[in-house]
């Protein structure tokens, strides 16, 4: 497969999968999901690759799903949304389920679906200037990959998700155990490379064992079952066509997402 939305390189036992839609902050498209899954499979089949680094080209790691493409798809009904959410979920979980360890190398914006991709990677390193966010609640959407409470704890997850927190810094992400390390911007790539080389120098049998049993422990606690249940609920939210959602969609279509979010904020204030 020739890739148009990602780039793949290999060096010293490290496979690099780079989201390559820099003009729109590496927003996730249907094509990017398909190409990423294909690349992950090939990197996992390559005996010369022992660890996979996931990053974004340009100014950001990933800004989330491509909203313009989402609007064009015009998904309607619970069943259609379930299928769409399942496709998105399978893409994200491919990083978690990858037999080889995955490291998210994060900079710029790491938002919404991009944030959820980073959560699905085994380890994460963020540049100091990175801005994280999960604004779905601000525009009436759900979460595709509800891993946050499993990694950061329920109280942190509820605050971030229920408030639709649009921007928080790397230091807070580190405090919440969302990322492993926060490093100066100029040092991020080399820091990640050295981290990856430490894994390359370890026994691949042991590395695969630790990844497998740690992930299995989450499954035994019920994480995957809970994630799949959240997909069902998320599809119902997306398919809901209440009066408020219809008005939000109308304003978003005519004036853009920012205008729709401002309308929701003003409406909330007027009700207070």
Secondary structure, DSSP 8 states (H G I E B T S, - for coil): ---SSEEEEEETTEEEEEE--GGGTT-B-HHHHHHHHHHHHHHHH-TT--EEEEEESTT-SB--B-HHHHHHH---SHHHHHHHHHHHHHHHHHHHH-SSEEEEEE-SEEETHHHHHHHHSSEEEEETT-EEE--GGGGT---S---HHHHH-HHHHHHHHHTT---EEHHHHHHTTS-SEEE-GGGHHHHHHHHHHHHHTS-HHHHHHHHHHHHHHHHHTTHHHHHHHHHHHHHHHHH---HHHHHHHHHHHHH-HHHHHHHHHHHHHHH-
